[in-house]
Amino acid sequence: MNSMWKILVATILLAFSATAQPADTYKIRLAPVAIDAAMKANIAGEGLATATLSGNKLTISGTFSGLKSAATVAHIHQGTVAGVRGARVLDLTVTKDTKGEISGTFDLQPEQVDFVKKGRWYIQIHSEKAPEGNLWGWLMK
């Protein structure tokens, strides 16, 4: 009977420790950022998105509109520090039009979770006339 109590207590403790942590929500304001003066004529638009980080699962959903040419791809990038552009890390699904939606769900590595929490990730939507990036937005709490 003693071992049955140990199993019961262990099961109860495991159940309490496995309770879900609350999800972190990040707001993303997508806006045009011209890399150089020549790009100003080709970029326009706006958008809003939300990122939800629950444990190691990141879910992104949002909308955009007002591009001067159709969106081609969308990515999540990681800056070297918050506010500084960096390399592409994940691909998002994007509507191939001047307005539409972006989305994606990812299982992150612990280091990636840390980068999100430190504000080092941003979304970038590229378009036909702005292949280097049309709309940008940092994941901010």
Helices and strands as residue ranges (DSSP letters): H 2-17, E 24-32, G 37-41, E 46-54, E 57-65, E 71-79, E 86-94, E 100-107, H 110-117, E 121-127, E 135-138
